[in-house]
């Protein structure tokens, strides 16, 4: 298996365009044409994880957290980051990270947390804005279906749980080609009135090049008329955090106990109970404090996340229970998620879960 086959699949699940600006998801070390014998999956990429990969004969490590976040000017082994990169290069081990882009998709990190907690009726807590565009084009009636299908195959037309979405209006197009043209219909130098279909469809902004290319290849005209509009609509299947419901209401303390047990948390730090029973739960793997207002707005009874500072707990203001379970604890099942996805796609490829404990925090 070549590395690009694996990375292409992962980036189809969680496009790199959806990572946060500060992030460094993607291929950090290695060549896309590298032959991969075995992959090791871990939440973090530490020296111990690289040693484990060497021992187990894995030449690809897929981690949730990137080992490199910022630019590096020296590689002299003075930090654990430098040592990890140097050892990986020395042993021809590729390093790949799938971080906030996996946080942002509907079937990603937060969906895994929801699965563990048994939440139903789930949706993105804070959908991203300005990530969608609309294509409008015009083509002869008989070729409209071919053009639509090409656009859909390129990634256009998905709205929530629906695919192949477009809006179509019949009309009349006019054009007159000069002597250098070879018109698909009509004659050069003669005004042509042609029955056409106006096709409108939405697509993720990062796919613009692919969608336009599909349009130009499938459209019969020499000169293809089309418009691209930036949309400010919420992208309901891409964003931060998730919110869902328990199958049945639970006593607040019983839910917190279940949360601790299910998420294998050493401790759960939580604010005062707001009401005796809870049902609507918001979650965010990792540091999710920036989503508190969204969780309150959506009527969540509990907000499960991590990395809350002392004074930030006061922000609950008696409106919601904040439950901080720890950063590692909130994301630890991400490795399991990646394993499931890769095993489903490549059932004969060797994918292993790391046995190294990478959590830097211990509890007494």
GIGICOR-V809056 format. One record per pair of residues at least 4 apart in sequence whose C-alpha atoms are under 8 Angstrom apart, sorted by the first residue. I is the first residue (numbers start at 1). J is the second residue. Records with the same first field share a line. If there is no record, write none. Layout:
I: J ; J
//
This chain:
1: 5 ; 6 ; 35 ; 36 ; 37 ; 349
2: 6 ; 32 ; 33 ; 34 ; 35 ; 36
3: 7 ; 31 ; 32 ; 33 ; 34 ; 35 ; 36
4: 8 ; 32 ; 33 ; 34
5: 9
6: 10
7: 11 ; 26 ; 27
8: 12
9: 13
10: 14 ; 15 ; 98
11: 15 ; 16
13: 102 ; 105
14: 18 ; 98 ; 101 ; 102 ; 104 ; 105 ; 108
15: 19 ; 101
16: 25 ; 26 ; 101
17: 101 ; 206
18: 100 ; 101 ; 104 ; 238
19: 23 ; 24 ; 25 ; 99 ; 100 ; 101 ; 102 ; 104
20: 100 ; 101
22: 69
23: 66 ; 69 ; 99 ; 100
24: 66 ; 68 ; 69 ; 70 ; 97 ; 99
25: 65 ; 66 ; 96 ; 97 ; 98 ; 99 ; 100 ; 101
26: 96 ; 97 ; 98
27: 94 ; 95 ; 96 ; 97
28: 66 ; 68 ; 94 ; 95 ; 96 ; 97
29: 85 ; 88 ; 89 ; 93 ; 94 ; 95 ; 96
30: 34 ; 89 ; 92 ; 93 ; 94 ; 95
31: 94
36: 58 ; 59 ; 60
37: 57 ; 58 ; 59 ; 350
38: 57 ; 58 ; 59 ; 60 ; 349 ; 350 ; 351 ; 352
39: 58 ; 59 ; 60 ; 61 ; 62 ; 350 ; 351 ; 352
40: 53 ; 58 ; 59 ; 60 ; 61 ; 62 ; 351 ; 352 ; 353 ; 354
41: 61 ; 62 ; 63 ; 335 ; 338 ; 339 ; 351 ; 352 ; 353 ; 354
42: 49 ; 61 ; 62 ; 63 ; 64 ; 335 ; 353 ; 354 ; 356
43: 63 ; 64 ; 65 ; 331 ; 332 ; 334 ; 335 ; 358
44: 63 ; 64 ; 65 ; 66 ; 67 ; 358
45: 49 ; 50 ; 61 ; 63 ; 65 ; 66 ; 67 ; 84
46: 50 ; 67 ; 80 ; 81 ; 84 ; 358
47: 51 ; 80 ; 83 ; 84 ; 87
48: 52 ; 356
49: 53 ; 354 ; 356
50: 54 ; 61 ; 84 ; 87 ; 88
51: 55
52: 56 ; 354 ; 356
53: 57 ; 58 ; 59 ; 60 ; 61
54: 58 ; 59 ; 91
58: 93
59: 91 ; 92 ; 93 ; 94
60: 93 ; 94 ; 95 ; 96
61: 93 ; 94 ; 95 ; 96
62: 95 ; 96 ; 97 ; 98
63: 95 ; 96 ; 97 ; 98 ; 99 ; 335
64: 97 ; 98 ; 99 ; 334 ; 335
65: 97 ; 98 ; 99
66: 96 ; 97 ; 98 ; 99
67: 81 ; 84 ; 85 ; 97
68: 81
74: 82
75: 82 ; 83 ; 86
76: 82 ; 83
77: 82 ; 83 ; 86
78: 82 ; 83
79: 83
80: 84
81: 85
82: 86
83: 87
84: 88
85: 89
86: 90
87: 91
88: 92 ; 93 ; 94 ; 95
89: 93 ; 94
98: 102
99: 103
100: 104
101: 105
102: 108 ; 109
103: 108 ; 109 ; 110 ; 239 ; 240 ; 241 ; 285
104: 108 ; 109 ; 238 ; 239 ; 240 ; 241
105: 237 ; 238 ; 239
106: 110 ; 111 ; 123 ; 124 ; 237 ; 238
107: 111 ; 112
108: 112 ; 337
109: 113 ; 285 ; 331 ; 333 ; 334 ; 337
110: 114 ; 241 ; 242 ; 283 ; 284 ; 285
111: 115 ; 242
112: 116 ; 333 ; 334 ; 337
113: 117 ; 283 ; 285 ; 330 ; 331 ; 333
114: 118 ; 119 ; 120 ; 122 ; 242 ; 244 ; 283
115: 119
116: 262 ; 263
117: 246 ; 259 ; 262
118: 246 ; 247
119: 244 ; 245 ; 246 ; 247 ; 281
120: 244 ; 245 ; 246 ; 247
121: 244 ; 245
122: 242 ; 243 ; 244 ; 245
123: 236 ; 237 ; 242 ; 243 ; 244
124: 236 ; 237 ; 238 ; 239 ; 240 ; 241 ; 242 ; 243
125: 239 ; 240 ; 241 ; 242 ; 243 ; 282 ; 294 ; 295 ; 298
126: 239 ; 240 ; 241 ; 242 ; 291 ; 294
127: 234 ; 235 ; 236 ; 237 ; 238 ; 239 ; 240
128: 234 ; 235 ; 236 ; 238 ; 239 ; 240
129: 232 ; 233 ; 234 ; 235
130: 230 ; 231 ; 232 ; 233 ; 234 ; 235
131: 204 ; 205 ; 206 ; 231 ; 232 ; 234 ; 235
132: 202 ; 203 ; 204 ; 205 ; 230 ; 231 ; 232 ; 233 ; 235
133: 202 ; 203 ; 204 ; 205 ; 208 ; 228 ; 229 ; 230 ; 231
134: 200 ; 201 ; 202 ; 203 ; 228 ; 229 ; 230 ; 231
135: 199 ; 200 ; 201 ; 202 ; 203 ; 226 ; 227 ; 228 ; 229
136: 198 ; 199 ; 200 ; 201 ; 226 ; 227 ; 228
137: 198 ; 199 ; 200 ; 224 ; 225 ; 226 ; 227
138: 196 ; 197 ; 198 ; 199 ; 224 ; 225 ; 226
139: 143 ; 144 ; 196 ; 197 ; 198 ; 199 ; 219 ; 220 ; 221
140: 144 ; 194 ; 195 ; 196 ; 197
141: 195 ; 196 ; 197
143: 147 ; 219 ; 220
144: 148 ; 197 ; 199
145: 149
146: 150 ; 218
147: 151 ; 215 ; 218 ; 219
148: 152 ; 166 ; 199
149: 153 ; 164
150: 154 ; 214 ; 215 ; 218
151: 155 ; 156 ; 157 ; 211 ; 214 ; 215
152: 156 ; 157 ; 158 ; 163 ; 164
154: 207 ; 210 ; 211 ; 214
155: 203 ; 204 ; 207 ; 211
156: 164 ; 165 ; 201 ; 202 ; 203 ; 204 ; 211
157: 163 ; 164 ; 165 ; 166 ; 201 ; 202 ; 203
158: 162 ; 163 ; 164 ; 165 ; 202 ; 203
159: 163 ; 165 ; 202
160: 236 ; 237
165: 201 ; 202
166: 199 ; 200 ; 201 ; 202
167: 198 ; 199 ; 200 ; 201
168: 197 ; 198 ; 199 ; 200
169: 197 ; 198 ; 199
170: 195 ; 196 ; 197 ; 198
171: 195 ; 196 ; 197 ; 198
172: 193 ; 194 ; 195 ; 196
173: 192 ; 193 ; 194 ; 195 ; 196
174: 191 ; 192 ; 193 ; 194
175: 191 ; 192 ; 193
176: 187 ; 188 ; 189 ; 190 ; 191 ; 192
177: 181 ; 182 ; 183 ; 187 ; 188 ; 189 ; 190 ; 191
178: 188 ; 189
179: 188 ; 189
181: 188 ; 222
182: 187 ; 188 ; 222
183: 187 ; 188 ; 221 ; 222
184: 220 ; 221 ; 222
185: 192
186: 190 ; 191 ; 192
187: 191 ; 192
203: 207 ; 208 ; 211
204: 208
207: 211
208: 212
209: 213
210: 214
211: 215
212: 216
213: 217
214: 218
215: 219
216: 224
219: 224
235: 239
240: 284 ; 291
241: 282 ; 283 ; 284 ; 285 ; 288 ; 291
242: 282 ; 283 ; 284
243: 280 ; 281 ; 282 ; 283 ; 295 ; 300
244: 280 ; 281 ; 282
245: 279 ; 280 ; 281
246: 250 ; 279 ; 280 ; 281
247: 279
248: 279
249: 277 ; 278 ; 279
250: 254 ; 255 ; 277 ; 278 ; 279
251: 255 ; 276 ; 277 ; 278
252: 256 ; 273 ; 275 ; 276 ; 277 ; 278
253: 257
254: 258
255: 259 ; 278
256: 260 ; 268 ; 323
257: 261
258: 262
259: 263 ; 265
260: 264 ; 265 ; 266 ; 267 ; 268 ; 325
261: 265
263: 325 ; 329 ; 330
264: 329
265: 325 ; 326 ; 329
266: 325 ; 363
267: 325 ; 326 ; 363
268: 323 ; 324 ; 325 ; 326
269: 322 ; 323 ; 324 ; 325
270: 321 ; 322 ; 323 ; 324
271: 313 ; 316 ; 321 ; 322 ; 323
272: 318 ; 321
273: 318 ; 320 ; 321
274: 301 ; 318 ; 319 ; 320 ; 321
278: 301 ; 302
279: 300 ; 301
280: 299 ; 300 ; 301 ; 302
281: 300 ; 301 ; 302 ; 303 ; 304
282: 295 ; 300 ; 301 ; 302 ; 303 ; 304
283: 303 ; 304 ; 305
284: 288 ; 303 ; 304 ; 305 ; 306 ; 330
285: 305 ; 306 ; 327 ; 330 ; 331
286: 305 ; 306 ; 307 ; 326 ; 327 ; 328 ; 330 ; 331
287: 305 ; 306 ; 307 ; 308 ; 327
288: 292 ; 305 ; 306 ; 307
289: 305 ; 306 ; 307 ; 308
291: 295
292: 296 ; 303 ; 316
293: 297
294: 298
295: 299 ; 300 ; 303
296: 300 ; 301 ; 319 ; 320
300: 320
301: 319 ; 320 ; 321
302: 320 ; 321 ; 322 ; 323
303: 320 ; 321 ; 322 ; 323
304: 322 ; 323 ; 324 ; 325
305: 322 ; 323 ; 324 ; 325 ; 326 ; 327 ; 330
306: 323 ; 324 ; 325 ; 326 ; 327 ; 330
307: 324 ; 326 ; 327
308: 312 ; 313 ; 324
309: 313
310: 314
311: 315
312: 316
313: 322
316: 320 ; 321 ; 322
325: 329 ; 330
326: 330
327: 331
328: 332 ; 359
333: 337
334: 338
335: 339 ; 353
336: 340 ; 353
337: 341
338: 342
339: 343 ; 351 ; 352 ; 353
340: 344
341: 345
342: 346 ; 347 ; 351
343: 347 ; 348 ; 349 ; 351
//
